[in-house]
Amino acid sequence: MVAATFVPLGYIVSTLVSTGWHETAQLVFRPRVAELLRNTAELVVLTVPICVALGVGLAWIVERTDVPGAAWWGPIFAAPLAVPAFVNSYGWVSAIPSLHGLWAGVLVSTVSYFPLVYLPAAATLRRLDPAVEESARALGSGPVAVFARIVLPQLRLAILGGGLLISLHLLAEYGAFAMIRFDTFTTAIFQQYQSSFAGAAGSTLSGVLVVLCLVLLAGEATVRGRARYARIGGGAQRGANRIRLGLTKIPMFALLAAALAATLGVPLWTIGRWLKIGGSAVWNTTDIGESLGQTIGLAATAAVITTLCAFPVAWVAVRSTSRFARIIEGANYITSSLPGIVIALALVTVSIRWLPALYQTAATILAAYTLMFLPRALVSVRAGLAQVPVGLEEASQALGKSPAATFFRVTLRLTAPAAAAAAAMVFVAVATELTATLLLAPNGTNTLAMQFWQLSGELDYAAAAPYALIMIIVSVPVTYLLFTQSRKAAGL
């Protein structure tokens, strides 16, 4: 399993080596690559700070002020994660047909990905010790100074982690940017794949994209450093006193309402509009039912396989402190940081050259899903295993139970909630995945995402609307699960 995680990287390296340095250099140092690099860099540089400012700002308003409806705004601002980025793009393009280019990409990316900063920032704000902020105010610091000097530094991990996730999503996203006609490395690789399968140009672009991913991972690790953010002692077991907004309550509420309208209002309004225009004719129950069944089948199978694969990796990561354990865990995160199209191209090439019987089979696409989404399961399973007392396992074995029986009767039962959460997150990720599915799906496969993409590509937005709506409905429960888990992590 560890070896499988290096297949995408091995594919890129072997392709570049076989291409040769001279030809590779010619393909890399050309105007098209410079244009894609500029587009991608501008997208990341513009989008990430906006998402950070929006996510942190909304989290502070919801968690630290007396804005009306604070209890409701929390799950509302987690809900945009239930709307795939390409559905958001569909919503905005339908509302504004002339929308395209860099700033369109920034808009769609921001409304799609800012919750990746909002959720950890809100969770961090909930568990901060309010005594530190109260001491700063008692020493004469104003609200702005307290936020800048006390609160913001403690949000560093949430901001860096969320920013990294957003950056990796921006590198990997295809559907949202293709719909607004904005070229990035991923859209260019997909176009190259369509024009010349496994060509040197596509492999070269994939290699550049891999380098960008590794640079982002290394940069985040360097900036994060090894600073400790845990408080000494138990701290205050109470929430911070909410700031009274006074006359600013109305504009703050208006800001929240505007964010809600941009993130959820536009795509839901667009879907409703197209459903009304299409009427009952767009509800082809046979096609929709078939797509829903295939989506659920693939997603459920991938969720089970990925969660099972996460157990041994999590076990080694939790129970061992060796360098080998860190390598095993880190390999999965590096591979999953690669765009789905790179992983898909690697598996297509490997299956054609060495395992032709697996080409365009369910096994290949399930392998891609496992490589792409294993860290999502690994995070939850590792947290669950870390909370299992080793003494209980030792006591079970001391009473004569075998290691296998101990695992099933003690360890697995205690980690079952974490494993269920892991499987749920993988399920929704697979149910809304587009790029790898388009390349690897066996003949006759039509998932909800594939059907939506095909119909929207034909500009039949009314017929695509039911598939968009069902994808959102499928994603909502897991989005709420993420929100509730973040509150549990904060001790609420």
Sequence and secondary structure as in RCSB ss.txt:
>XXXX:A:sequence
MVAATFVPLGYIVSTLVSTGWHETAQLVFRPRVAELLRNTAELVVLTVPICVALGVGLAWIVERTDVPGAAWWGP
IFAAPLAVPAFVNSYGWVSAIPSLHGLWAGVLVSTVSYFPLVYLPAAATLRRLDPAVEESARALGSGPVAVFARI
VLPQLRLAILGGGLLISLHLLAEYGAFAMIRFDTFTTAIFQQYQSSFAGAAGSTLSGVLVVLCLVLLAGEATVRG
RARYARIGGGAQRGANRIRLGLTKIPMFALLAAALAATLGVPLWTIGRWLKIGGSAVWNTTDIGESLGQTIGLAA
TAAVITTLCAFPVAWVAVRSTSRFARIIEGANYITSSLPGIVIALALVTVSIRWLPALYQTAATILAAYTLMFLP
RALVSVRAGLAQVPVGLEEASQALGKSPAATFFRVTLRLTAPAAAAAAAMVFVAVATELTATLLLAPNGTNTLAM
QFWQLSGELDYAAAAPYALIMIIVSVPVTYLLFTQSRKAAGL
>XXXX:A:secstr
 HHHHTHHHHHHHHHHHHH HHHHHHHHSSHHHHHHHHHHHHHHHHHHHHHHHHHHHHHHHHHHB  TTHHHHHH
HHHGGGGS HHHHHHHHHHH TT  SHHHHHHHHHHHHTHHHHHHHHHHHHHS HHHHHHHHHTT  HHHHIIII
IHHHTHHHHHHHHHHHHHHHHH  HHHHHTT   HHHHHHHHHHHSTT HHHHHHHHHHHHHHHHHHHHHHHHHT
T     SS    S    B  GGGHHHHHHHHHHHHIIIIIHHHHHHHHHHHHHGGGG  HHHHHHHHHHHHHHHH
HHHHHHHHHHHHHHHHHHH  SHHHHHHHHHHHHHHTS HHHHHHHHHHHHHHT GGGTTSHHHHHHHHHHHHHH
HHHHHHHHHHHTS HHHHHHHHHTT  HHHHIIIIIHHHHHHHHHHHHHHHHHHHHT  HHHHHH  TT   HHH
HHHHHHHTT HHHHHHHHHHHHHHHHHHHHHHHHHHHHHTT 
